Amino acid sequence: MDTVQIIILSVISLMLVLLAVVILTGKGDGFIAGYNTAKEEERKQFNMKRLRAVVAVMILFTVAFVWFAALIDDTVAILLGVLPVLLIGYFAGIVIANTWCKKK
């Protein structure tokens, strides 16, 4: 990986980390997909502290795996190793957001 790629990846990673912080502080609820377009009755069904935490962890999970994939620099290893773990992580995040984050 050359210097330009490292700089670009660093800038994108920094923006995503800042987005995670904004969401965790409660100022970025509009950035949560689906929540920003939901009706008020649907919004009341969610525990926002939990939902913010799940979304922030998913963003940080993405940043970590993008850096991991960039450091591997082997397409086959990325497709067979990193990508399935990333997809399973996203699936788990979606399930957690729709179960643990819902108010009972």
MMTF fields as JSON, N, C-alpha, C and O atoms, coordinates in Angstrom:
{
  "mmtfVersion": "1.0.0",
  "mmtfProducer": "UNKNOWN",
  "numBonds": 415,
  "numAtoms": 416,
  "numGroups": 104,
  "numChains": 1,
  "numModels": 1,
  "chainsPerModel": [1],
  "groupsPerChain": [104],
  "chainIdList": ["A"],
  "bondAtomList": [4, 2, 8, 6, 12, 10, 16, 14, 20, 18, 24, 22, 28, 26, 32, 30, 36, 34, 40, 38, 44, 42, 48, 46, 52, 50, 56, 54, 60, 58, 64, 62, 68, 66, 72, 70, 76, 74, 80, 78, 84, 82, 88, 86, 92, 90, 96, 94, 100, 98, 104, 102, 108, 106, 112, 110, 116, 114, 120, 118, 124, 122, 128, 126, 132, 130, 136, 134, 140, 138, 144, 142, 148, 146, 152, 150, 156, 154, 160, 158, 164, 162, 168, 166, 172, 170, 176, 174, 180, 178, 184, 182, 188, 186, 192, 190, 196, 194, 200, 198, 204, 202, 208, 206, 212, 210, 216, 214, 220, 218, 224, 222, 228, 226, 232, 230, 236, 234, 240, 238, 244, 242, 248, 246, 252, 250, 256, 254, 260, 258, 264, 262, 268, 266, 272, 270, 276, 274, 280, 278, 284, 282, 288, 286, 292, 290, 296, 294, 300, 298, 304, 302, 308, 306, 312, 310, 316, 314, 320, 318, 324, 322, 328, 326, 332, 330, 336, 334, 340, 338, 344, 342, 348, 346, 352, 350, 356, 354, 360, 358, 364, 362, 368, 366, 372, 370, 376, 374, 380, 378, 384, 382, 388, 386, 392, 390, 396, 394, 400, 398, 404, 402, 408, 406, 412, 410],
  "bondOrderList": [1, 1, 1, 1, 1, 1, 1, 1, 1, 1, 1, 1, 1, 1, 1, 1, 1, 1, 1, 1, 1, 1, 1, 1, 1, 1, 1, 1, 1, 1, 1, 1, 1, 1, 1, 1, 1, 1, 1, 1, 1, 1, 1, 1, 1, 1, 1, 1, 1, 1, 1, 1, 1, 1, 1, 1, 1, 1, 1, 1, 1, 1, 1, 1, 1, 1, 1, 1, 1, 1, 1, 1, 1, 1, 1, 1, 1, 1, 1, 1, 1, 1, 1, 1, 1, 1, 1, 1, 1, 1, 1, 1, 1, 1, 1, 1, 1, 1, 1, 1, 1, 1, 1],
  "groupList": [{"groupName": "MET", "atomNameList": ["N", "CA", "C", "O"], "elementList": ["N", "C", "C", "O"], "formalChargeList": [0, 0, 0, 0], "bondAtomList": [1, 0, 2, 1, 3, 2], "bondOrderList": [1, 1, 2], "singleLetterCode": "M", "chemCompType": "L-PEPTIDE LINKING"}, {"groupName": "ASP", "atomNameList": ["N", "CA", "C", "O"], "elementList": ["N", "C", "C", "O"], "formalChargeList": [0, 0, 0, 0], "bondAtomList": [1, 0, 2, 1, 3, 2], "bondOrderList": [1, 1, 2], "singleLetterCode": "D", "chemCompType": "L-PEPTIDE LINKING"}, {"groupName": "THR", "atomNameList": ["N", "CA", "C", "O"], "elementList": ["N", "C", "C", "O"], "formalChargeList": [0, 0, 0, 0], "bondAtomList": [1, 0, 2, 1, 3, 2], "bondOrderList": [1, 1, 2], "singleLetterCode": "T", "chemCompType": "L-PEPTIDE LINKING"}, {"groupName": "VAL", "atomNameList": ["N", "CA", "C", "O"], "elementList": ["N", "C", "C", "O"], "formalChargeList": [0, 0, 0, 0], "bondAtomList": [1, 0, 2, 1, 3, 2], "bondOrderList": [1, 1, 2], "singleLetterCode": "V", "chemCompType": "L-PEPTIDE LINKING"}, {"groupName": "GLN", "atomNameList": ["N", "CA", "C", "O"], "elementList": ["N", "C", "C", "O"], "formalChargeList": [0, 0, 0, 0], "bondAtomList": [1, 0, 2, 1, 3, 2], "bondOrderList": [1, 1, 2], "singleLetterCode": "Q", "chemCompType": "L-PEPTIDE LINKING"}, {"groupName": "ILE", "atomNameList": ["N", "CA", "C", "O"], "elementList": ["N", "C", "C", "O"], "formalChargeList": [0, 0, 0, 0], "bondAtomList": [1, 0, 2, 1, 3, 2], "bondOrderList": [1, 1, 2], "singleLetterCode": "I", "chemCompType": "L-PEPTIDE LINKING"}, {"groupName": "LEU", "atomNameList": ["N", "CA", "C", "O"], "elementList": ["N", "C", "C", "O"], "formalChargeList": [0, 0, 0, 0], "bondAtomList": [1, 0, 2, 1, 3, 2], "bondOrderList": [1, 1, 2], "singleLetterCode": "L", "chemCompType": "L-PEPTIDE LINKING"}, {"groupName": "SER", "atomNameList": ["N", "CA", "C", "O"], "elementList": ["N", "C", "C", "O"], "formalChargeList": [0, 0, 0, 0], "bondAtomList": [1, 0, 2, 1, 3, 2], "bondOrderList": [1, 1, 2], "singleLetterCode": "S", "chemCompType": "L-PEPTIDE LINKING"}, {"groupName": "ALA", "atomNameList": ["N", "CA", "C", "O"], "elementList": ["N", "C", "C", "O"], "formalChargeList": [0, 0, 0, 0], "bondAtomList": [1, 0, 2, 1, 3, 2], "bondOrderList": [1, 1, 2], "singleLetterCode": "A", "chemCompType": "L-PEPTIDE LINKING"}, {"groupName": "GLY", "atomNameList": ["N", "CA", "C", "O"], "elementList": ["N", "C", "C", "O"], "formalChargeList": [0, 0, 0, 0], "bondAtomList": [1, 0, 2, 1, 3, 2], "bondOrderList": [1, 1, 2], "singleLetterCode": "G", "chemCompType": "PEPTIDE LINKING"}, {"groupName": "LYS", "atomNameList": ["N", "CA", "C", "O"], "elementList": ["N", "C", "C", "O"], "formalChargeList": [0, 0, 0, 0], "bondAtomList": [1, 0, 2, 1, 3, 2], "bondOrderList": [1, 1, 2], "singleLetterCode": "K", "chemCompType": "L-PEPTIDE LINKING"}, {"groupName": "PHE", "atomNameList": ["N", "CA", "C", "O"], "elementList": ["N", "C", "C", "O"], "formalChargeList": [0, 0, 0, 0], "bondAtomList": [1, 0, 2, 1, 3, 2], "bondOrderList": [1, 1, 2], "singleLetterCode": "F", "chemCompType": "L-PEPTIDE LINKING"}, {"groupName": "TYR", "atomNameList": ["N", "CA", "C", "O"], "elementList": ["N", "C", "C", "O"], "formalChargeList": [0, 0, 0, 0], "bondAtomList": [1, 0, 2, 1, 3, 2], "bondOrderList": [1, 1, 2], "singleLetterCode": "Y", "chemCompType": "L-PEPTIDE LINKING"}, {"groupName": "ASN", "atomNameList": ["N", "CA", "C", "O"], "elementList": ["N", "C", "C", "O"], "formalChargeList": [0, 0, 0, 0], "bondAtomList": [1, 0, 2, 1, 3, 2], "bondOrderList": [1, 1, 2], "singleLetterCode": "N", "chemCompType": "L-PEPTIDE LINKING"}, {"groupName": "GLU", "atomNameList": ["N", "CA", "C", "O"], "elementList": ["N", "C", "C", "O"], "formalChargeList": [0, 0, 0, 0], "bondAtomList": [1, 0, 2, 1, 3, 2], "bondOrderList": [1, 1, 2], "singleLetterCode": "E", "chemCompType": "L-PEPTIDE LINKING"}, {"groupName": "ARG", "atomNameList": ["N", "CA", "C", "O"], "elementList": ["N", "C", "C", "O"], "formalChargeList": [0, 0, 0, 0], "bondAtomList": [1, 0, 2, 1, 3, 2], "bondOrderList": [1, 1, 2], "singleLetterCode": "R", "chemCompType": "L-PEPTIDE LINKING"}, {"groupName": "TRP", "atomNameList": ["N", "CA", "C", "O"], "elementList": ["N", "C", "C", "O"], "formalChargeList": [0, 0, 0, 0], "bondAtomList": [1, 0, 2, 1, 3, 2], "bondOrderList": [1, 1, 2], "singleLetterCode": "W", "chemCompType": "L-PEPTIDE LINKING"}, {"groupName": "PRO", "atomNameList": ["N", "CA", "C", "O"], "elementList": ["N", "C", "C", "O"], "formalChargeList": [0, 0, 0, 0], "bondAtomList": [1, 0, 2, 1, 3, 2], "bondOrderList": [1, 1, 2], "singleLetterCode": "P", "chemCompType": "L-PEPTIDE LINKING"}, {"groupName": "CYS", "atomNameList": ["N", "CA", "C", "O"], "elementList": ["N", "C", "C", "O"], "formalChargeList": [0, 0, 0, 0], "bondAtomList": [1, 0, 2, 1, 3, 2], "bondOrderList": [1, 1, 2], "singleLetterCode": "C", "chemCompType": "L-PEPTIDE LINKING"}],
  "groupTypeList": [0, 1, 2, 3, 4, 5, 5, 5, 6, 7, 3, 5, 7, 6, 0, 6, 3, 6, 6, 8, 3, 3, 5, 6, 2, 9, 10, 9, 1, 9, 11, 5, 8, 9, 12, 13, 2, 8, 10, 14, 14, 14, 15, 10, 4, 11, 13, 0, 10, 15, 6, 15, 8, 3, 3, 8, 3, 0, 5, 6, 11, 2, 3, 8, 11, 3, 16, 11, 8, 8, 6, 5, 1, 1, 2, 3, 8, 5, 6, 6, 9, 3, 6, 17, 3, 6, 6, 5, 9, 12, 11, 8, 9, 5, 3, 5, 8, 13, 2, 16, 18, 10, 10, 10],
  "groupIdList": [1, 2, 3, 4, 5, 6, 7, 8, 9, 10, 11, 12, 13, 14, 15, 16, 17, 18, 19, 20, 21, 22, 23, 24, 25, 26, 27, 28, 29, 30, 31, 32, 33, 34, 35, 36, 37, 38, 39, 40, 41, 42, 43, 44, 45, 46, 47, 48, 49, 50, 51, 52, 53, 54, 55, 56, 57, 58, 59, 60, 61, 62, 63, 64, 65, 66, 67, 68, 69, 70, 71, 72, 73, 74, 75, 76, 77, 78, 79, 80, 81, 82, 83, 84, 85, 86, 87, 88, 89, 90, 91, 92, 93, 94, 95, 96, 97, 98, 99, 100, 101, 102, 103, 104],
  "secStructList": [7, 7, 2, 2, 2, 2, 2, 2, 2, 2, 2, 2, 2, 2, 2, 2, 2, 2, 2, 2, 2, 2, 2, 2, 6, 6, 1, 7, 4, 4, 4, 1, 6, 6, 6, 6, 6, 1, 7, 2, 2, 2, 2, 6, 6, 5, 7, 2, 2, 2, 2, 2, 2, 2, 2, 2, 2, 2, 2, 2, 2, 2, 2, 2, 2, 2, 2, 2, 2, 2, 2, 2, 7, 7, 2, 2, 2, 0, 0, 0, 0, 0, 2, 2, 2, 2, 2, 2, 2, 2, 2, 2, 2, 2, 2, 2, 2, 2, 2, 6, 6, 5, 7, 7],
  "xCoordList": [0.845, 0.0, 0.896, 1.81, 0.622, 1.471, 0.938, -0.109, 1.665, 1.374, 0.017, -0.709, -0.323, -1.594, -2.764, -3.732, -2.68, -3.744, -3.868, -4.978, -2.758, -2.777, -3.423, -4.21, -3.102, -3.684, -5.192, -5.956, -5.624, -7.054, -7.792, -8.851, -7.231, -7.853, -7.89, -8.85, -6.857, -6.817, -7.89, -8.548, -8.062, -9.07, -10.475, -11.3, -10.747, -12.06, -12.294, -13.392, -11.279, -11.398, -11.663, -12.493, -10.971, -11.18, -12.6, -13.223, -13.114, -14.484, -15.486, -16.461, -15.257, -16.164, -16.094, -17.119, -14.899, -14.762, -15.478, -16.157, -15.328, -16.04, -17.55, -18.29, -18.011, -19.438, -19.914, -20.993, -19.125, -19.484, -19.581, -20.491, -18.661, -18.694, -19.93, -20.588, -20.248, -21.435, -22.691, -23.581, -22.772, -23.946, -24.015, -25.093, -22.887, -22.873, -23.284, -23.89, -22.958, -23.311, -24.778, -25.263, -25.485, -26.902, -27.185, -28.34, -26.18, -26.365, -26.563, -26.852, -26.409, -26.448, -27.523, -27.337, -28.653, -29.719, -30.23, -30.713, -30.129, -30.56, -29.695, -30.089, -28.516, -27.623, -27.893, -27.316, -28.76, -29.071, -30.103, -31.218, -29.722, -30.582, -31.884, -31.88, -32.982, -34.288, -34.896, -36.103, -34.076, -34.596, -35.0, -35.999, -34.217, -34.484, -35.772, -36.333, -36.246, -37.47, -38.658, -39.773, -38.423, -39.491, -40.474, -40.125, -41.705, -42.722, -42.473, -41.738, -43.088, -42.864, -43.238, -42.561, -44.316, -44.717, -43.643, -43.367, -43.043, -41.99, -40.725, -40.033, -40.416, -39.222, -39.327, -38.321, -40.534, -40.725, -40.509, -40.386, -40.464, -40.276, -38.826, -38.558, -37.894, -36.474, -35.87, -36.215, -34.967, -34.139, -32.963, -32.063, -32.971, -31.997, -30.558, -29.643, -30.331, -28.96, -28.383, -27.235, -29.186, -28.721, -28.528, -27.534, -29.475, -29.378, -28.153, -27.45, -27.906, -26.712, -25.441, -24.511, -25.401, -24.225, -24.014, -22.884, -25.081, -24.966, -24.486, -23.604, -25.053, -24.658, -23.2, -22.456, -22.786, -21.404, -20.435, -19.376, -20.776, -19.908, -19.822, -18.754, -20.932, -20.9, -20.007, -19.299, -20.035, -19.168, -17.706, -16.871, -17.389, -15.997, -15.553, -14.388, -16.454, -16.19, -15.802, -14.872, -16.519, -16.219, -14.835, -14.067, -14.517, -13.202, -12.089, -11.097, -12.249, -11.222, -11.023, -9.888, -12.106, -11.971, -11.466, -10.789, -11.78, -11.223, -9.709, -8.981, -9.23, -7.778, -7.139, -6.057, -7.808, -7.285, -7.174, -6.16, -8.208, -8.187, -7.111, -6.464, -6.919, -5.895, -4.497, -3.609, -4.297, -2.982, -2.692, -1.533, -3.736, -3.523, -3.036, -2.071, -3.703, -3.316, -3.282, -2.441, -4.199, -4.328, -5.809, -6.592, -6.192, -7.603, -8.296, -9.423, -7.643, -8.255, -8.49, -9.548, -7.52, -7.674, -8.79, -9.529, -8.906, -9.97, -11.334, -12.246, -11.478, -12.764, -13.152, -14.327, -12.183, -12.495, -12.454, -13.098, -11.715, -11.553, -12.208, -13.006, -11.883, -12.345, -13.8, -14.585, -14.164, -15.521, -16.603, -17.591, -16.457, -17.493, -17.632, -18.75, -16.527, -16.591, -17.279, -18.073, -16.987, -17.629, -19.136, -19.922, -19.537, -20.965, -21.678, -22.804, -21.051, -21.643, -21.772, -22.768, -20.777, -20.839, -21.969, -22.653, -22.176, -23.285, -24.626, -25.536, -24.736, -25.975, -26.258, -27.393, -25.243, -25.405, -25.816, -26.668, -25.23, -25.583, -27.03, -27.709, -27.501, -28.894, -29.841, -30.855, -29.502, -30.344, -30.37, -31.431, -29.213, -29.138, -29.937, -30.643, -29.822, -30.549, -32.058, -32.806, -32.512, -33.942, -34.479, -35.683, -33.605, -34.076, -33.694, -34.577, -32.429, -31.943, -32.289, -32.477, -32.372, -32.622, -34.101, -34.446, -34.97, -36.417, -36.881, -36.436, -37.769, -38.371, -39.398, -40.078, -39.493, -40.428, -41.758, -42.657],
  "yCoordList": [-1.167, 0.0, 1.237, 1.358, 2.139, 3.327, 4.447, 4.312, 5.522, 6.624, 7.27, 7.606, 7.444, 8.082, 7.232, 7.767, 5.923, 5.038, 5.087, 5.079, 5.136, 5.219, 6.523, 6.527, 7.622, 8.923, 8.915, 9.369, 8.4, 8.346, 7.463, 7.839, 6.293, 5.387, 5.991, 5.786, 6.726, 7.38, 8.462, 8.578, 9.249, 10.316, 9.718, 10.192, 8.684, 8.042, 7.4, 7.495, 6.756, 6.134, 7.174, 6.959, 8.283, 9.355, 9.902, 10.166, 10.073, 10.565, 9.566, 9.968, 8.267, 7.261, 7.198, 7.029, 7.333, 7.348, 8.572, 8.474, 9.707, 10.909, 10.727, 11.194, 10.057, 9.765, 8.877, 9.099, 7.887, 7.013, 7.817, 7.593, 8.742, 9.579, 10.473, 10.626, 11.06, 11.923, 11.119, 11.604, 9.905, 9.066, 8.698, 8.734, 8.347, 7.975, 9.129, 8.909, 10.337, 11.489, 11.888, 12.743, 11.281, 11.573, 12.684, 13.079, 13.194, 14.297, 13.817, 14.623, 12.503, 12.003, 10.977, 10.082, 11.093, 10.12, 10.135, 9.117, 11.261, 11.367, 10.583, 10.352, 10.172, 9.379, 7.878, 7.097, 7.476, 6.057, 5.68, 6.201, 4.775, 4.383, 3.787, 2.923, 4.251, 3.759, 4.549, 4.788, 4.95, 5.71, 7.117, 7.662, 7.693, 9.065, 9.197, 10.289, 8.101, 8.16, 7.521, 7.525, 6.974, 6.299, 7.312, 8.46, 6.857, 7.694, 7.734, 6.909, 8.693, 8.899, 7.664, 7.346, 6.964, 5.761, 4.676, 3.97, 4.551, 3.555, 3.935, 3.06, 5.207, 5.662, 5.378, 5.093, 5.455, 5.231, 3.769, 3.46, 2.879, 1.455, 1.097, -0.011, 2.008, 1.694, 2.36, 3.492, 1.649, 2.188, 2.874, 2.204, 4.189, 4.928, 4.757, 4.741, 4.63, 4.434, 3.147, 3.109, 2.099, 0.817, 0.885, 0.386, 1.5, 1.589, 2.399, 2.03, 3.491, 4.295, 3.477, 3.546, 2.708, 1.892, 0.829, 0.602, 0.186, -0.856, -0.249, -0.806, 0.873, 1.514, 1.977, 1.807, 2.556, 3.011, 1.832, 1.932, 0.734, -0.451, -0.996, -1.425, -0.983, -1.454, -0.554, -1.05, 0.734, 1.643, 1.372, 1.302, 1.22, 0.944, -0.429, -0.609, -1.391, -2.723, -2.618, -3.283, -1.782, -1.565, -0.954, -1.396, 0.051, 0.692, -0.314, -0.35, -1.125, -2.115, -3.123, -3.461, -3.6, -4.597, -4.007, -4.695, -2.758, -2.116, -1.992, -2.253, -1.593, -1.51, -2.89, -3.054, -3.877, -5.239, -5.73, -6.318, -5.494, -5.907, -5.157, -5.733, -3.891, -3.108, -3.606, -3.595, -4.038, -4.524, -5.917, -6.259, -6.727, -8.067, -7.961, -8.622, -7.129, -6.882, -8.168, -8.317, -9.09, -10.331, -10.537, -10.79, -10.431, -10.457, -11.748, -11.711, -12.875, -14.159, -14.258, -14.714, -13.838, -13.881, -12.946, -13.262, -11.806, -10.866, -11.473, -11.416, -12.054, -12.623, -13.835, -14.013, -14.669, -15.896, -15.747, -16.517, -14.781, -14.645, -13.426, -13.534, -12.282, -11.031, -10.743, -10.395, -10.88, -10.542, -11.359, -10.779, -12.676, -13.42, -12.978, -12.894, -12.697, -12.239, -10.885, -10.639, -10.016, -8.702, -8.838, -8.165, -9.7, -9.898, -10.521, -10.133, -11.475, -12.076, -11.019, -10.991, -10.162, -9.08, -8.115, -7.677, -7.774, -6.893, -7.553, -6.921, -8.822, -9.556, -9.587, -9.367, -9.857, -9.87, -8.491, -8.389, -7.44, -6.08, -5.751, -5.103, -6.187, -5.946, -6.704, -6.163, -7.957, -8.751, -8.12, -8.01, -7.709, -7.083, -5.778, -5.494, -4.988, -3.715, -3.936, -3.101, -5.053, -5.319, -6.151, -6.395, -6.586, -7.352, -6.636, -6.181, -6.526, -5.958, -4.473, -3.977, -3.773, -2.33, -1.969, -0.801, -2.948, -2.673, -2.637, -3.431, -1.718, -1.643, -2.753, -3.124, -3.261, -4.371, -3.887, -4.693],
  "zCoordList": [0.0, 0.0, 0.0, 0.816, -0.915, -1.002, -0.101, 0.532, -0.062, 0.856, 0.583, 1.519, -0.673, -1.023, -0.524, 0.017, -0.703, -0.232, 1.29, 1.822, 1.976, 3.434, 3.887, 4.834, 3.227, 3.581, 3.344, 4.195, 2.189, 1.878, 2.881, 3.385, 3.166, 4.12, 5.521, 6.263, 5.878, 7.191, 7.311, 8.344, 6.255, 6.27, 6.362, 7.142, 5.573, 5.61, 6.979, 7.528, 7.527, 8.846, 9.923, 10.805, 9.856, 10.83, 10.748, 11.776, 9.535, 9.376, 9.952, 10.587, 9.736, 10.282, 11.802, 12.462, 12.364, 13.825, 14.4, 15.422, 13.75, 14.2, 14.095, 14.961, 13.051, 12.91, 14.057, 14.607, 14.415, 15.543, 16.835, 17.634, 17.049, 18.252, 18.246, 19.274, 17.103, 16.996, 17.304, 18.003, 16.793, 17.051, 18.525, 19.12, 19.121, 20.537, 21.454, 22.503, 21.061, 21.895, 21.746, 22.488, 20.801, 20.631, 19.65, 19.488, 18.999, 18.056, 16.614, 15.729, 16.373, 15.002, 14.736, 13.912, 15.428, 15.215, 13.777, 13.28, 13.119, 11.73, 10.764, 9.621, 11.217, 10.365, 10.458, 9.702, 11.376, 11.529, 10.481, 10.475, 9.602, 8.482, 8.995, 9.872, 8.448, 8.831, 9.971, 9.991, 10.91, 12.049, 11.614, 12.085, 10.715, 10.294, 9.481, 9.392, 8.887, 8.088, 8.806, 8.285, 9.997, 10.734, 11.312, 11.588, 11.484, 12.115, 13.614, 14.157, 14.269, 15.7, 16.524, 17.502, 16.133, 16.867, 16.762, 17.732, 15.58, 15.379, 16.133, 16.655, 16.198, 16.915, 18.407, 19.058, 18.951, 20.375, 20.773, 21.958, 19.795, 20.073, 20.397, 20.861, 20.161, 20.309, 21.532, 21.872, 22.187, 23.246, 22.549, 22.041, 22.525, 21.719, 22.204, 21.381, 23.494, 23.981, 23.418, 22.975, 23.439, 22.907, 21.394, 20.867, 20.704, 19.245, 18.825, 17.885, 19.518, 19.213, 19.429, 18.624, 20.509, 20.801, 19.721, 19.289, 19.291, 18.26, 16.945, 16.292, 16.556, 15.294, 15.363, 14.397, 16.484, 16.629, 16.583, 15.964, 17.22, 17.177, 15.754, 15.319, 15.032, 13.641, 12.775, 11.899, 13.009, 12.258, 12.59, 11.688, 13.86, 14.262, 13.78, 13.423, 13.765, 13.221, 11.743, 11.285, 11.014, 9.6, 9.416, 8.561, 10.21, 10.115, 10.377, 9.649, 11.405, 11.745, 10.62, 10.282, 10.047, 8.994, 7.684, 6.921, 7.415, 6.211, 6.34, 5.382, 7.526, 7.746, 7.684, 7.12, 8.262, 8.233, 6.795, 6.418, 5.991, 4.587, 3.807, 2.932, 4.114, 3.412, 3.755, 2.902, 4.979, 5.379, 4.83, 4.596, 4.621, 4.062, 2.626, 2.24, 1.838, 0.447, -0.387, -1.273, -0.099, -0.86, -1.148, -0.233, -2.409, -2.79, -2.372, -1.879, -2.562, -2.226, -0.714, -0.28, 0.075, 1.531, 1.99, 2.922, 1.337, 1.688, 1.371, 2.196, 0.178, -0.227, 0.606, 0.925, 0.962, 1.688, 3.204, 3.916, 3.701, 5.139, 5.734, 6.666, 5.21, 5.807, 5.462, 6.345, 4.215, 3.782, 4.492, 4.941, 4.613, 5.347, 6.808, 7.317, 7.483, 8.871, 8.94, 9.848, 8.001, 7.956, 7.741, 8.408, 6.817, 6.551, 7.739, 8.049, 8.408, 9.604, 10.703, 11.425, 10.828, 11.807, 11.528, 12.453, 10.255, 9.894, 10.194, 10.731, 9.841, 10.103, 11.603, 12.026, 12.395, 13.857, 14.36, 15.242, 13.819, 14.221, 13.906, 14.703, 12.761, 12.376, 13.304, 13.746, 13.596, 14.497, 15.891, 16.504, 16.384, 17.705, 17.729, 18.697, 16.659, 16.602, 16.599, 17.107, 16.032, 15.963, 17.124, 17.206, 18.015, 19.178, 20.468, 21.194, 20.765, 22.016, 22.15, 23.261, 21.034, 21.075, 21.123, 21.3, 20.97, 21.025, 22.469, 23.298, 22.757, 24.083, 24.226, 23.269, 25.409, 25.639, 26.13, 26.372]
}
